Structure formats: C-alpha cells, structure tokens
Amino acid sequence: MPNASRRNFLVTAGSFALALGGSARAAMAPDDKFDLLIKGGDALDPSQSLRGKRDIGIRYGVIEAVEADIPASRALRVLDATGKLVTPGLIDLHCHVFPYGSAIGIPADELVPHQCTTTCVSAGDAGANNFAAFRRYVVAQTRTRLYAFVHIANMGLAPFPVPELYNIDFAQVDTAAKAVGENADIVLGVKVRMSENVIAKNGLEPLKRAIAACERAGTGAKVMCHIGGVETPELMSQILDTLRPGDILTHAYSGAPNIGGAFTNIVQDGKLLPAALAAKQRGVIFDVGHGGGSFDYTVAEPAIAQGCPPDIISSDIHVFSGNTPGMPYLPWVMSKFIGLGFTLEQVVAMATSNPAKVINRAAKLGSLQVGAPGDVAIMELVEGDVSFVDTRNNTRAGRAYLKPVQTVTAGVPFGRPYNSPFAVR
C-alpha cells in the first residue's frame, strides 16, 4: 500500500489497540486489591464534568475505580489526598525536555515536583537529524510520558542561541516528513519558530515548509507555530491566515518586539488583529507557551476580551525560562489564568483534556475515567493574596494559586510510597 496509507493504517491500528486494551481489562475479583488508592481528595475532571469527593483506585497502571468511598483495606498502598485537589495528570503541550540535545532542555522527570506533569511534549527540540537520539536515549528512559513536534530545521534547537533558520536550507521538507512518518506513534507534527530573530528575512517560507512536511508525512500531523517579534504586522496576519484548523499558535499572547523594537503580535494598539479572530474561529488552537519572554498581560487581556481566549495552557519551560521571575511552571501559569477570571474547571481542562485531544495517541489520556492511564496530579489550591508577573514585568494580583503536592504516572507515585519492584511501563 502507498506510504501515506500505510502510515494512516498503523496510526489507526495503534489507536484501536489502545482503545481495545482499555476496555478488555481483567475484572477484579472480590479479594483483589488495587495497587494504589488515592483517597479523600476533591476530584476535578473536566473530561467527564466531575467535581466532588472521590477515591481513585488504580490497578495494573490504569484507573480501575472512581467511587465516593473505597475502603483502604482494598489497596496495597494508599495516598491520603484529604483536603487536596485531585486532577488528571497535567499535560504540558509546550516544553523543552531534550536535555542533552540542546542548550535549553531539562529532564522531564526533574520537572515533576514543580509541575505535576505526567505527560510532556517536546516543542521542536529535535529535528530530523537528531530525533532518533531523542527517541532512543531520552524517551526510552523517561518515566514521564513524552511526545514531540519535530523541528522543521533538521538540527532542531541544537545550535541555540544561534538561530536555526537564518539559513532556510536547514528547513528540509522531505527529511522532516520522513521523521514525522517514521515516528507517528509519538510525533504530533512539525514545529517552526517565526520570530524575526530566528528566521531573518525568510518571511512565510519556514511556515510553508512546515505545513508541507506535515502534509507529505500523511499522518494528519499538526504545525506548532511559534510567534513573538514577527518581522512585520503584515507577516503576522499572513501567518495567521496560513495556519490550518487544528494547527497550534504558541506564544499566542507574546508581547516580544521584533529586532527593530516594533510590536507586531496578535494585539496591536490594543486591538486584536482580524486575522487572529478569523484563525480562532476556523479552529486554530491558541496555546499560551508562557516561557521566559512570551507572555504579556497587555496582550492577553485584550485578546481574551476580543474573542481569543486560550485553548491550552502550557509552560514553555526550559533552563532559561525556569530561572525567570515569571516562573513558568505549569501550575503557576494555570494560576495566572485563574487570576484573569477563568474558573478552576476551565484552567484544569486547558492543561488536561484539551491538550489530550491534540495528542490523540493514548485512549482516555487527560482523564480520570475508568480505563484511563493511571496518571494523577494532586495539588493544593492555596487561597489568599498573591502577586503574578508576566515576561515584560507587568504585575497582576490574584486570590489563589495551585501548589503541586504529588504526582502519579501509570499508577506509580513519584517519591513515596515506592513500588516493589519499581517499574513504570
């Protein structure tokens, strides 16, 4: 069969197998015990409009029961979540977790105490030339579930801080498409950075090549398009007009200027670009991608008010952004959006069920439903005065923030209680 058809068959067959596996779990006998019981927490799962006290029983790496009260005697181990918020494991759609392949990556497992992330997506850390290294040496030995966007530049972010697309010849459509197609189980699409300080005077060409690579791969791949400091206002509108439904606009609320100091992002002079609203309305996904220089309250507030709220909250955490005053750890970024008037249910959805739909590789990911992966985040909603700062030193007051407490991936907690034998997947 043609390559594209074969890839579609493999992706579809894999998804079917995952779904079948979730529905064919062995039934628990009366004397069987859960491997782990998370007890007494305030469960919040937007995927099934669930909010209330629930106990969660996990067995063989998947959620086996969600009930008002499960006796502790039915479990081999118990995590007491009394007074805490229990959600699906957080999913960070934009982070940098290829620590040995570029200057900016952090090991995903080291982020867990700060992020409650059970799933991370590498946002273009690797390109076609070094993606195999990311897969073999990082994905294969990381407890956190990892997915990725392949960078359109064949070396990814390896040359950072040297721009990867001043030379457009690094953007190789065929090799990027091959990397996407051959790794369709974990690759979501192609990443491209469209800031002037990355692409110089190459205009729309890098984005066109990223889209071409997605289409040539034949897997339904998406583009993740980085903005912030685009060369001209006209190019910003052209980028928005070019993105397809399902593509992701990351750093959507960036206020970073271009090389000449001009502000050329989706809000200009306080007004949302018509092209931004049109993109939102046709299904382009707006992703926060906070980072160390890519979230500006003075862009976010008018964009949200004028029709472009975020679909996904992500951190853009890396070794440089993680040391900035904005503290772009995922629960802290979620907390900023609570401060902007979004409900707790909305911000949890934007870091669980919404990014899970973009990934679409594991049945019931981003959910606490029975049969879902045993990925759970336990956080504390701390109420009281708090101050937030964006990446351009604008501050806003808040009344609450989310504090990480414990993370469980595939039924195994990070830290105590330790499993014996220790294994995750």
Residue pairs with C-beta under 8 A, 6 or more apart in sequence:
1 9
3 181
3 218
4 217
4 218
5 218
7 181
7 184
7 217
7 218
7 219
8 218
8 219
8 220
10 184
11 184
11 185
11 219
11 220
14 185
14 361
15 360
15 361
15 363
18 361
18 362
18 363
19 363
21 363
22 62
22 363
22 364
22 371
22 372
23 371
25 60
25 62
25 64
25 371
26 60
28 59
28 64
32 59
33 59
33 74
33 75
33 76
34 57
34 58
34 59
34 64
34 65
34 70
34 74
34 75
34 76
35 58
35 59
35 60
35 75
35 76
35 77
35 411
35 419
36 57
36 58
36 75
36 76
36 77
36 78
36 79
36 374
36 408
36 411
36 412
36 413
37 55
37 56
37 57
37 58
37 70
37 72
37 74
37 75
37 77
37 78
37 79
38 55
38 56
38 58
38 78
38 79
38 81
38 86
38 376
38 378
38 408
39 55
39 70
39 72
39 78
39 79
39 80
39 81
39 82
40 53
40 55
40 80
40 81
40 82
40 83
41 53
41 54
41 55
41 56
41 81
41 82
41 84
41 85
41 86
41 378
42 51
42 52
42 53
42 83
42 84
42 85
42 86
43 50
43 51
43 52
43 53
43 54
43 56
43 66
43 86
43 87
43 368
44 50
44 51
44 85
44 86
44 87
44 344
44 345
44 348
45 51
45 87
45 88
45 352
45 353
45 367
45 368
45 369
46 345
46 346
46 348
46 349
46 352
46 353
47 88
47 349
47 352
47 353
47 356
47 364
47 366
47 367
47 368
47 369
48 367
48 368
48 369
50 66
50 368
51 345
52 68
53 68
54 66
54 67
54 68
54 86
54 368
55 65
55 66
55 67
55 68
55 69
55 70
56 63
56 65
56 66
56 86
56 368
56 376
57 63
57 64
57 65
57 66
57 67
57 70
57 74
57 75
58 64
58 374
58 376
58 408
58 411
59 411
60 411
61 373
61 374
61 410
61 411
61 412
61 424
61 425
62 371
62 372
62 373
62 374
62 411
63 368
63 369
63 370
63 371
63 372
63 373
63 374
64 370
65 370
66 368
66 369
66 370
72 78
77 417
79 378
79 406
79 408
79 413
79 417
81 378
81 405
81 406
83 380
84 378
84 379
84 380
84 405
85 344
85 378
85 379
85 380
85 381
85 402
86 368
86 376
86 377
86 378
87 348
87 352
87 368
87 376
87 377
87 379
88 118
88 348
88 352
88 353
88 356
88 366
88 367
88 368
88 372
88 375
88 376
88 377
89 116
89 117
89 118
89 119
89 352
89 366
89 373
89 375
89 376
89 377
89 407
89 408
89 409
90 115
90 116
90 117
90 118
90 119
90 330
90 331
90 351
90 352
90 377
91 117
91 118
91 119
91 120
91 121
91 351
91 352
91 355
91 356
91 359
91 365
91 366
92 111
92 115
92 117
92 119
92 120
92 121
92 314
92 315
92 317
92 330
92 351
92 355
93 121
93 123
93 248
93 287
93 312
93 314
93 355
93 358
93 359
94 121
94 123
94 224
94 250
94 287
94 289
94 314
94 315
94 316
95 106
95 108
95 111
95 117
95 120
95 121
95 122
95 123
95 314
95 315
95 316
95 317
95 318
96 102
96 104
96 105
96 106
96 122
96 123
96 125
96 157
96 316
96 317
96 318
96 319
97 105
97 106
97 107
97 108
97 111
97 120
97 122
97 125
97 138
97 142
97 144
97 146
98 105
98 122
98 125
98 126
98 134
98 138
98 156
98 157
99 105
99 106
99 107
99 138
100 137
100 138
101 125
101 126
101 130
101 133
101 134
101 138
101 156
101 157
101 158
102 125
102 156
102 157
102 158
102 160
103 157
103 160
103 161
103 319
104 125
104 157
104 160
104 318
104 319
104 320
105 125
105 318
105 319
106 317
106 318
106 319
106 322
107 142
108 117
108 120
108 142
108 143
108 144
108 146
109 142
109 143
109 144
109 414
111 117
111 120
111 144
111 317
111 329
112 144
112 407
112 409
112 414
113 404
113 407
113 414
114 329
114 404
115 315
115 317
115 329
115 330
115 331
115 404
116 330
116 331
116 377
116 378
116 379
116 404
116 405
116 406
116 407
117 144
117 330
117 377
117 407
118 144
118 145
118 373
118 375
118 376
118 377
118 407
118 408
118 409
119 144
119 145
119 146
119 147
119 355
119 356
119 359
119 365
119 366
119 375
120 144
120 145
120 146
120 147
121 146
121 147
121 148
121 149
121 188
121 314
121 355
121 359
122 134
122 146
122 147
122 148
122 149
123 149
123 191
123 224
123 226
123 250
123 289
123 316
124 148
124 149
124 150
124 151
124 152
124 156
124 157
124 190
124 191
124 192
124 193
124 224
124 226
125 134
125 148
125 151
125 156
125 157
126 133
126 134
126 148
126 150
126 151
126 156
126 157
126 158
127 150
127 151
127 152
127 153
127 154
127 155
127 156
127 158
127 170
127 175
127 176
127 179
128 150
128 154
128 172
128 175
128 176
128 178
128 179
129 154
129 155
129 156
129 175
130 155
130 156
130 158
131 148
131 150
131 156
131 179
131 183
131 187
134 148
135 183
135 186
138 146
139 146
139 148
139 186
143 409
143 410
143 412
143 414
143 424
144 409
145 362
145 365
145 373
145 375
145 409
145 410
146 186
147 186
147 187
147 188
147 359
147 361
148 183
148 186
148 187
148 188
149 187
149 188
149 189
149 190
149 191
149 224
150 156
150 176
150 179
150 180
150 183
150 187
150 189
150 190
150 191
150 213
151 157
151 164
151 176
151 190
151 191
151 192
152 165
152 171
152 172
152 173
152 176
152 190
152 191
152 192
152 206
152 209
152 210
152 213
153 164
153 165
153 170
153 171
154 170
154 171
154 172
154 175
154 176
155 164
155 170
156 164
157 164
158 164
163 197
163 198
163 199
163 200
164 170
164 193
164 198
165 171
165 192
165 193
165 198
165 199
165 200
165 202
165 206
166 198
166 199
166 200
166 202
168 199
168 202
168 205
168 206
168 209
171 192
171 205
171 206
171 209
171 210
173 209
173 212
173 213
173 216
174 213
174 216
176 190
176 209
176 210
176 213
176 217
177 212
177 213
177 214
177 216
177 217
178 217
179 187
180 187
180 189
180 190
180 213
180 214
180 217
180 219
180 221
181 217
181 218
181 219
184 217
184 219
185 361
186 361
187 219
187 221
188 221
188 222
188 224
188 358
188 359
188 361
189 214
189 221
189 222
189 223
189 224
189 247
190 210
190 211
190 213
190 214
190 221
190 222
190 223
190 224
191 210
191 223
191 224
191 226
192 206
192 207
192 209
192 210
192 223
192 224
192 225
192 226
193 199
193 206
193 226
194 206
194 207
194 225
194 226
194 227
194 230
194 235
194 239
195 226
195 227
195 228
195 229
195 230
195 256
195 258
196 229
196 230
196 231
196 258
196 259
197 229
197 258
197 259
198 226
199 205
199 206
199 231
201 231
203 231
203 235
204 235
204 238
204 239
204 242
207 223
207 225
207 239
207 242
207 243
208 242
210 223
210 225
211 223
211 242
211 244
211 247
213 221
214 221
214 222
214 223
215 221
222 246
222 247
222 248
222 358
223 243
223 244
223 247
223 248
224 247
224 248
224 250
224 287
225 239
225 243
225 247
225 248
225 249
225 250
226 250
226 251
226 289
227 236
227 239
227 249
227 250
227 251
227 252
227 254
227 265
227 266
228 251
228 254
228 255
228 256
228 265
228 293
228 294
229 254
229 256
229 257
229 258
229 259
229 264
229 265
230 236
230 239
230 258
230 264
230 265
231 258
231 259
231 264
232 258
232 262
232 264
233 262
233 264
233 268
233 273
235 264
236 264
236 265
236 266
236 273
236 275
237 273
237 274
237 275
238 275
240 249
240 266
240 273
240 275
240 276
240 278
240 279
240 284
241 275
241 278
241 279
243 249
243 279
243 284
244 284
245 282
245 283
245 284
246 283
246 284
246 285
247 284
247 285
248 284
248 285
248 287
248 312
248 358
249 279
249 284
249 285
249 286
249 287
250 287
250 288
250 289
250 314
250 316
251 287
251 288
251 289
251 291
251 294
251 295
251 316
252 266
252 286
252 287
252 288
252 289
252 303
252 308
252 310
253 266
253 288
253 294
253 295
253 296
253 299
253 300
253 303
253 310
254 265
254 289
254 293
254 294
254 295
254 296
254 299
255 263
255 265
255 295
255 296
255 298
255 299
255 390
255 391
255 392
256 265
256 293
256 294
256 296
256 391
257 263
257 264
258 264
265 299
266 272
266 273
266 276
266 299
266 303
266 308
267 273
267 276
267 298
267 299
267 302
267 303
270 302
271 302
271 306
272 302
272 303
272 306
272 307
272 308
276 303
276 308
277 306
277 307
277 308
280 286
280 307
280 308
281 307
285 311
285 312
285 358
286 308
286 309
286 310
286 311
286 312
287 310
287 311
287 312
287 313
287 314
288 295
288 310
288 312
288 313
288 314
288 333
288 337
289 295
289 314
289 315
289 316
290 314
290 315
290 316
290 321
290 326
290 328
290 333
290 336
290 391
291 315
291 316
291 317
291 318
291 321
291 328
291 391
292 316
292 318
292 320
292 321
292 322
292 323
292 324
292 326
292 328
292 391
293 321
293 324
293 391
294 316
294 391
295 326
295 328
295 333
295 336
295 390
295 391
296 390
296 391
296 392
296 394
297 390
297 392
297 394
297 396
298 392
298 394
300 340
300 390
301 340
303 309
304 310
304 340
309 342
310 337
310 350
311 350
311 354
312 350
312 351
312 354
312 355
312 358
313 330
313 333
313 334
313 337
313 347
313 350
313 351
314 330
314 333
314 351
314 355
315 321
315 328
315 329
315 330
315 333
316 328
317 328
317 329
317 330
321 328
322 328
322 329
324 391
325 389
325 393
326 389
326 390
326 391
330 351
331 379
331 401
331 402
331 403
331 404
332 388
332 401
332 402
334 347
334 348
334 350
334 351
334 402
335 347
335 386
335 388
335 398
335 400
335 401
335 402
336 388
336 390
336 396
336 398
337 346
337 347
337 350
338 344
338 347
338 398
338 400
338 401
338 402
339 386
339 388
339 396
339 397
339 398
339 399
340 396
342 350
344 381
352 366
352 367
353 366
353 367
354 366
355 366
356 365
356 366
356 367
357 366
359 365
359 366
362 373
363 371
363 372
364 371
364 372
364 373
365 372
365 373
365 375
368 376
373 410
374 408
374 409
374 410
374 411
374 412
375 408
375 409
375 410
376 407
376 408
377 404
377 406
377 407
377 408
378 404
378 405
378 406
378 407
378 408
379 402
379 403
379 404
379 405
380 402
380 403
380 405
381 400
381 401
381 402
381 403
382 400
382 401
382 402
382 403
383 399
383 400
384 399
384 400
385 397
385 398
385 399
386 397
386 398
386 399
386 400
386 401
387 395
387 396
387 397
387 398
388 395
388 396
388 397
388 398
389 395
389 396
390 396
406 413
406 414
406 415
407 413
407 414
408 414
409 424
410 424
410 425
411 424
412 419
412 422
412 423
412 424
413 419
